[in-house]
């Protein structure tokens, strides 16, 4: 073959050298990205251990029990609530026909577009003491402020309710997919053995769907421990709020790192559980031999199913949107003002840069694992996926500590040798914040990329290599054109996640560089809820884009 193309054999040698060089470059890039993802965890661990036991003992005597109790209580409440709502609605949608089922099948996904703190602002405006509901009760009943009891929205239970309303779609989507994929023969066998439909559901369908349901609940609980905006606004003291308070209000880097280490350990434990449940899900689907027919409900059962499936949509979508619209109209804020244009521009800039960087990183890591499968590429991919389990506050602390040390060391060296101050080159920069976003949301981009890459047969890679393409050429000319829809989906998912992200943005943003999420949080903290409604509505409007794409996918699967 070498003599046909080049009698000297020089071109094939150069081609092989180029292929090896590109493979090494690809591997180096993937390992650097994995190291960057691992850096926050290592920095938090080293800083926490360097503080000794005095700070830890002080935390244990003061705030640590409260943080632990509140965080665990939230996890239990949100896990239970998302399981009950997600599983019950998924079963009704999958198994029965009732009025509005086709619409509710899609609408039940929409709460994913809402950050929990946006719901917190809306429901506080409605249910708080000066809110619409209590003011109406006092007016109609003639009650005074202390003549009646009303549930306190600014409480741990209120925070759990907000998180449940926006996180139950994780369980709903995975449980619904598991129920739809089950064969009807097992369910019919249970019915033939005398089980009622409800007992057949509990004893047959639920155990078969358990891994998928468990994965959804664990995803919801991981988002719960990472939440900052909701618990901070409601005055619930968790690890997430403790990290922010220690870093900013107290200026105690060691205390913040030790709290971050505790939260990191809990998050990684949940990540391991989620991976195990997801890995065992393949054993529970079975071979689908007969599609499960839907039963048409009659009488009061049909309307009960409609109410049960419609309640989460009403509480998680309709009421918040109507409330925010009313609040926004009454706020008299000008979206075209210079300040709001700057908030919007900052948010779009950060989200766009983070989305492009994160998707590029996902392509490098995913393609390296395909080109060079083995322990090294598998380890790089596993480390990169850990970001979704690390709360934004932990990533912020883990990046600020080493980069602040680097900036201060460089500045001291430049002062000593050249009498020149370099200041903070990386700490407090936009690019360090974008790097934090990449670490946090790289797992989402990897999921979308790998989903598309799985459809590309390896024979296409072999054919491209036979025709002389290098690894880069195969990626550019074969993979990327096929993966365009998956990459666009990944871009959109990361873009919207960054628009909603709050704790890392609050801690790491450059001075006087505010986003829509920061503006909404600041206004709500000042009890200017009507003003907070305007940036909240913009965040929700952007968040609806990927959810609409997800709804279209749900609609196609149901046909």
C-alpha positions in Angstrom: 0.0 0.0 0.0 2.8 2.4 0.8 4.4 1.9 -2.6 1.1 2.7 -4.4 0.8 6.1 -2.7 4.4 7.0 -2.2 7.3 4.8 -3.4 9.5 6.1 -0.5 6.9 5.2 2.1 7.4 8.7 3.7 3.7 9.8 3.6 2.4 6.8 5.5 5.1 7.3 8.2 4.1 10.9 8.5 0.5 10.0 8.6 1.1 7.5 11.5 3.1 10.1 13.4 0.4 12.6 12.9 -2.2 10.2 14.2 -0.1 9.4 17.3 0.4 13.1 17.9 -3.3 13.9 17.7 -4.1 11.0 20.0 -1.6 12.2 22.6 -3.0 15.8 22.3 -6.5 14.5 22.8 -5.4 12.4 25.8 -3.6 15.4 27.3 -6.7 17.6 26.9 -8.9 15.0 28.5 -6.6 14.4 31.5 -6.2 18.2 32.0 -10.0 18.6 32.1 -10.3 15.7 34.5 -7.7 17.3 36.7 -9.5 20.6 36.7 -12.7 18.8 37.7 -10.8 17.1 40.5 -9.1 20.3 41.7 -12.1 21.7 43.8 -12.4 18.4 45.7 -8.7 18.2 46.5 -8.5 21.9 47.4 -11.5 21.6 49.8 -9.9 18.5 51.4 -6.5 20.0 51.9 -7.8 23.3 53.2 -10.2 21.6 55.6 -7.5 19.3 57.0 -5.0 22.2 57.3 -7.3 23.9 59.7 -6.9 21.3 62.4 -9.6 20.2 64.9 -10.1 23.5 66.8 -12.3 25.0 64.1 -14.1 21.8 63.6 -14.7 21.4 67.3 -16.1 25.0 67.4 -18.4 24.2 64.5 -19.5 21.0 66.2 -20.4 22.9 69.3 -22.3 25.7 67.6 -23.7 25.4 64.1 -22.9 21.9 62.8 -25.7 20.0 64.5 -28.2 22.5 63.1 -26.8 22.4 59.6 -26.8 18.6 59.6 -30.3 18.3 61.0 -31.8 20.8 58.6 -30.0 19.3 55.6 -31.1 15.7 56.5 -34.7 16.8 57.2 -34.8 18.5 53.8 -33.4 15.4 52.0 -36.0 13.2 53.7 -38.9 15.5 53.0 -38.0 16.2 49.4 -37.1 12.6 48.7 -40.5 11.4 50.1 -42.4 14.2 48.3 -40.8 13.7 44.9 -41.2 9.9 45.2 -44.9 10.1 46.0 -45.8 12.8 43.3 -43.5 11.5 40.6 -44.4 7.8 40.9 -48.1 8.3 41.3 -48.5 10.7 38.4 -46.2 8.5 36.2 -48.3 5.4 36.9 -51.6 7.2 36.2 -50.3 8.7 33.0 -48.8 5.4 31.8 -51.7 3.1 32.7 -55.0 4.9 32.5 -57.1 7.1 30.2 -58.8 10.1 31.8 -59.8 13.6 30.9 -56.7 15.8 30.1 -54.2 12.9 30.2 -52.5 13.8 26.9 -52.0 17.4 28.0 -51.0 16.6 31.5 -48.4 14.0 30.2 -46.4 17.0 28.9 -47.4 19.7 31.4 -46.1 17.6 34.3 -42.5 18.2 33.0 -42.7 22.0 32.9 -41.7 22.7 36.6 -38.2 21.7 35.6 -37.9 25.2 34.0 -38.4 26.9 37.4 -35.6 27.5 39.9 -36.9 26.7 43.4 -36.1 30.1 44.6 -38.4 31.7 42.0 -41.3 29.6 43.4 -40.2 30.8 46.9 -40.6 34.4 45.9 -44.0 33.8 44.3 -45.5 31.8 47.2 -44.1 34.2 49.8 -46.0 37.0 48.0 -49.2 35.0 48.1 -49.0 33.1 51.5 -46.9 35.4 53.8 -48.6 37.4 56.5 -49.2 40.5 54.3 -49.9 38.3 51.3 -53.1 37.9 49.4 -54.4 34.8 51.1 -54.0 35.9 54.7 -55.1 39.5 54.0 -58.3 38.1 52.4 -58.9 35.9 55.4 -58.5 38.7 57.9 -60.8 40.9 55.8 -63.6 38.4 55.3 -63.5 36.8 58.8 -62.7 40.0 60.7 -59.7 38.4 62.4 -56.8 40.2 64.0 -53.1 39.2 63.5 -53.2 36.8 66.4 -56.7 35.4 66.1 -55.9 32.6 63.7 -53.1 30.1 62.8 -51.7 29.8 59.3 -48.8 27.7 58.1 -45.5 29.6 58.0 -44.2 29.6 54.4 -40.7 30.8 55.5 -39.8 27.5 57.2 -38.1 24.2 56.6 -41.4 22.8 55.5 -42.0 25.7 53.1 -38.5 25.2 51.6 -39.2 21.5 51.2 -42.5 22.2 49.4 -40.8 24.6 46.9 -38.1 22.0 46.1 -40.6 19.2 45.8 -42.7 21.2 43.3 -39.7 21.8 41.0 -37.8 18.5 41.4 -40.6 15.8 41.2 -40.2 15.7 37.3 -36.9 13.9 37.8 -38.8 11.0 39.3 -41.8 11.4 37.0 -39.7 11.1 33.8 -37.7 8.1 34.9 -40.6 6.3 36.5 -42.8 6.9 33.4 -40.1 5.5 31.1 -39.8 2.5 33.3 -43.5 1.8 33.4 -43.9 2.3 29.7 -41.1 -0.2 29.0 -42.5 -3.0 31.2 -44.2 -5.9 29.6 -47.9 -6.3 30.2 -47.6 -10.1 30.8 -46.2 -9.8 34.3 -49.0 -7.4 35.3 -51.7 -9.6 33.8 -50.2 -12.6 35.5 -50.5 -10.9 38.9 -54.1 -10.0 38.0 -54.9 -13.6 37.1 -53.5 -14.7 40.5 -56.2 -12.5 42.2 -54.3 -9.3 42.8 -56.2 -6.1 42.5 -54.8 -3.4 40.2 -53.4 -1.5 43.1 -51.8 -4.6 44.7 -50.4 -5.6 41.3 -48.9 -2.1 41.0 -47.3 -2.3 44.4 -46.1 -6.0 44.2 -45.1 -6.2 40.5 -44.7 -2.9 38.6 -43.1 -0.9 41.5 -40.3 -3.4 42.2 -39.5 -3.7 38.5 -39.3 0.1 38.2 -37.5 0.6 41.5 -34.0 1.4 40.1 -35.3 4.1 37.8 -37.4 5.6 40.6 -34.5 5.4 43.0 -32.3 7.2 40.5 -34.9 10.0 40.1 -35.2 10.4 43.9 -31.4 10.5 44.3 -31.1 13.2 41.6 -33.7 15.3 43.4 -32.0 14.9 46.8 -28.6 15.9 45.2 -30.3 19.1 43.9 -31.7 19.6 47.4 -28.4 19.6 49.2 -27.0 22.0 46.5 -29.8 24.5 46.8 -28.9 27.9 48.3 -31.5 30.4 47.1 -34.6 28.8 48.6 -33.2 27.9 52.0 -31.3 31.2 52.3 -34.5 33.2 51.5 -36.6 31.1 53.9 -34.0 31.4 56.7 -33.3 27.6 56.8 -29.7 27.0 57.9 -28.1 24.2 55.9 -24.6 23.3 54.8 -25.1 25.4 51.7 -26.0 28.6 53.6 -23.3 27.8 56.2 -20.6 27.8 53.5 -21.7 31.2 52.2 -21.9 32.7 55.7 -18.5 31.4 56.7 -16.8 32.6 53.5 -18.4 36.1 53.2 -19.9 37.2 56.5 -17.2 35.6 58.8 -14.2 35.6 56.4 -13.3 32.1 57.8 -11.8 30.1 54.9 -11.1 27.0 57.0 -14.6 26.9 58.4 -16.1 27.2 54.9 -13.8 24.5 53.6 -14.7 22.1 56.5 -18.4 22.7 55.9 -17.8 22.2 52.2 -16.0 18.9 52.9 -18.9 17.6 54.9 -21.4 18.6 52.1 -19.1 17.1 49.5 -18.9 13.8 51.3 -22.7 13.6 51.5 -23.0 14.6 47.8 -20.5 12.0 46.7 -22.3 9.3 48.7 -25.5 10.2 46.9 -23.7 10.1 43.5 -22.4 6.6 44.2 -25.9 5.4 45.1 -27.3 7.0 42.0 -24.7 5.3 39.8 -25.4 2.0 41.4 -29.2 2.3 41.0 -28.8 3.5 37.4 -26.4 0.7 36.6 -28.8 -2.0 37.8 -31.8 -0.5 36.0 -31.1 -2.7 32.9 -32.1 -5.8 34.8 -35.6 -4.6 35.6 -37.0 -3.6 32.3 -37.3 -7.1 30.8 -38.1 -7.8 27.2 -41.2 -6.0 26.2 -43.4 -8.7 24.7 -46.8 -7.0 24.9 -47.5 -3.3 25.4 -49.4 -2.4 28.5 -52.9 -1.3 27.5 -54.3 1.8 29.1 -57.5 1.3 31.1 -60.2 4.0 30.7 -61.3 5.3 34.0 -65.0 5.9 34.7 -67.1 7.8 37.2 -65.4 9.7 40.0 -62.1 7.9 39.4 -61.5 9.6 36.1 -61.8 13.1 37.6 -59.8 12.1 40.7 -56.9 11.1 38.3 -57.2 14.4 36.5 -57.1 16.4 39.8 -54.2 14.3 41.1 -52.1 14.9 38.0 -53.2 18.5 37.5 -52.4 19.6 41.1 -48.6 19.6 40.6 -49.0 21.6 37.4 -51.3 24.1 39.1 -49.0 24.5 42.1 -45.7 24.3 40.2 -46.5 26.2 37.0 -49.8 28.1 36.8 -49.9 29.8 40.2 -46.3 30.9 40.1 -46.5 32.3 36.6 -49.7 34.2 37.2 -48.3 35.5 40.5 -45.0 36.6 39.0 -46.8 38.3 36.1 -49.0 40.3 38.5 -46.0 41.2 40.7 -43.9 42.2 37.7 -46.6 44.5 36.3 -46.9 46.2 39.6 -43.2 46.6 40.1 -42.8 49.4 37.5 -39.4 48.1 36.5 -38.1 48.9 33.1 -36.5 46.0 31.3 -35.0 48.4 28.7 -33.2 50.4 31.3 -29.4 50.4 31.3 -29.2 48.4 34.5 -31.4 45.6 33.2 -29.7 45.5 29.9 -26.4 45.0 31.8 -28.0 42.2 33.9 -29.3 40.5 30.8 -26.0 40.9 28.9 -24.0 39.6 31.8 -26.2 36.5 32.2 -26.2 35.8 28.4 -22.4 36.2 28.3 -21.7 33.9 31.1 -24.2 31.3 30.0 -23.0 31.4 26.4 -19.3 31.1 27.3 -20.0 28.3 29.8 -22.2 26.4 27.4 -19.6 26.5 24.5 -16.7 25.6 26.9 -18.6 22.8 28.6 -19.8 21.2 25.3 -16.2 21.4 23.9 -14.9 19.7 27.1 -17.6 17.0 26.8 -16.6 16.3 23.1 -12.9 16.0 24.1 -13.6 13.6 27.0 -16.2 11.6 25.2 -14.3 11.2 22.0 -11.1 10.3 23.9 -12.9 7.5 25.6 -14.1 6.2 22.2 -10.7 6.5 20.5 -8.6 5.2 23.5 -10.9 3.0 25.6 -9.2 1.9 28.8 -8.7 2.6 32.5 -7.3 6.1 31.9 -10.1 7.4 29.7 -12.7 5.7 31.9 -11.2 7.4 35.0 -11.2 10.8 33.3 -14.8 10.4 32.3 -15.9 9.3 35.8 -14.1 12.2 37.4 -15.7 14.7 35.0 -19.2 13.3 35.8 -18.7 14.0 39.5 -19.4 17.7 39.0 -23.2 17.2 39.0 -22.9 15.8 42.5 -20.9 18.8 43.8 -22.9 21.8 45.0 -22.0 25.2 43.5 -20.8 26.5 46.8 -18.3 23.7 47.2 -16.9 24.2 43.7 -16.6 27.9 44.4 -14.6 27.4 47.6 -12.5 24.7 46.0 -11.5 26.9 43.1 -11.0 30.2 45.0 -8.6 28.7 47.6 -5.9 27.4 45.2 -6.3 30.3 42.7 -6.2 32.9 45.4 -3.0 31.3 46.7 -1.5 31.4 43.2 -2.4 35.0 42.7 -1.1 36.1 46.0 2.2 34.1 45.6 2.7 35.6 42.1 2.0 39.1 43.3 4.4 38.8 46.3 7.1 37.4 44.0 6.6 40.2 41.4 6.7 42.8 44.2 9.9 41.4 45.7 11.8 41.1 42.4 10.4 43.8 40.1 8.5 46.1 42.5 5.4 45.5 40.4 2.0 44.4 41.7 0.1 41.9 39.5 -3.1 42.0 41.7 -5.6 39.2 41.3 -5.2 37.8 37.8 -7.6 34.8 38.1 -9.4 35.2 41.4 -12.6 37.1 40.8 -12.4 36.8 37.0 -15.1 35.8 34.6 -13.1 32.9 33.3 -12.7 31.3 36.7 -16.5 31.6 37.2 -17.0 30.0 33.7 -14.7 27.2 34.8 -16.8 26.6 37.8 -19.9 26.4 35.6 -18.1 23.9 33.4 -17.2 21.6 36.3 -20.7 21.8 37.7 -22.6 21.1 34.5 -20.1 18.9 32.5 -22.1 15.8 33.4 -25.2 17.1 31.7 -23.3 17.9 28.5 -21.6 14.5 28.6 -25.0 12.8 28.9 -26.3 14.5 25.8 -23.1 13.9 23.8 -22.8 10.2 24.7 -26.5 9.7 23.9 -25.8 10.9 20.3 -22.4 9.1 20.1 -24.0 5.8 20.9 -25.9 5.9 17.6 -22.7 6.1 15.6 -21.5 2.7 14.5 -17.9 1.9 15.1 -17.7 0.8 11.5 -17.9 4.4 10.4 -14.7 5.1 12.4 -12.9 2.2 10.9 -14.0 3.2 7.4 -12.7 6.8 8.0 -9.4 5.5 9.2 -9.0 3.2 6.2 -9.6 6.2 4.0 -6.7 8.0 5.7 -8.5 10.2 8.2 -6.9 11.0 11.6 -8.7 11.0 14.9 -9.3 14.8 14.4 -10.5 14.3 10.8 -12.9 11.5 11.8 -14.3 13.8 14.6 -14.7 16.8 12.3 -16.0 15.1 9.1 -18.0 12.1 10.5 -19.0 12.6 14.1 -19.7 16.3 14.5 -22.2 16.5 11.5 -24.1 13.5 12.9 -24.0 14.8 16.5 -25.2 18.3 15.7 -28.7 17.8 17.3 -27.2 16.2 20.4 -24.6 19.0 20.7 -27.3 21.7 20.3 -29.3 20.0 23.1 -26.2 20.0 25.3 -25.6 23.6 24.6 -29.1 24.6 25.5 -29.2 22.5 28.7 -26.0 24.0 30.0 -27.0 27.5 28.9 -30.2 27.3 31.0 -28.6 25.7 34.0 -26.1 28.5 34.1 -28.8 31.1 33.9 -30.4 29.6 37.0 -27.2 28.9 39.0 -26.9 31.1 42.1 -24.4 30.0 44.9 -21.3 29.8 42.7 -22.2 33.0 41.0 -22.8 34.8 44.3 -19.4 33.7 45.7 -17.2 34.0 42.5 -18.6 36.7 40.4 -16.4 39.7 39.6 -17.1 42.9 41.5 -20.2 44.7 40.3 -20.9 42.0 37.8 -24.4 40.9 38.6 -26.7 38.5 36.7 -30.4 38.1 36.6 -30.2 35.4 39.3 -28.1 37.6 41.5 -30.5 40.6 41.0 -33.5 38.5 41.8 -31.8 37.2 45.0 -30.7 40.7 46.1 -34.2 42.2 45.6 -35.9 39.3 47.4 -33.4 39.6 50.3 -34.4 43.2 50.6 -38.1 42.1 50.7 -38.7 43.8 47.3 -40.6 40.8 45.9 -42.4 42.6 43.2 -39.0 43.8 41.8 -37.6 40.3 42.1 -40.5 39.0 39.9 -39.1 40.7 36.8 -35.7 38.9 36.6 -37.3 35.7 37.9 -39.7 35.8 34.9 -36.8 36.2 32.5 -35.0 33.2 34.0 -38.2 31.1 33.7 -38.7 32.2 30.1 -35.2 31.0 29.2 -35.6 27.8 31.2 -38.7 26.9 29.2 -36.7 26.3 26.0 -35.0 23.0 26.9 -38.1 21.8 28.8 -40.2 22.3 25.6 -37.7 20.1 23.7 -38.0 17.5 26.5 -41.8 17.7 26.2 -41.6 17.0 22.5 -39.5 14.0 23.2 -42.0 12.8 25.8 -44.8 13.3 23.3 -42.9 11.2 20.6 -42.3 8.4 23.1 -46.0 8.2 24.0 -47.1 7.6 20.4 
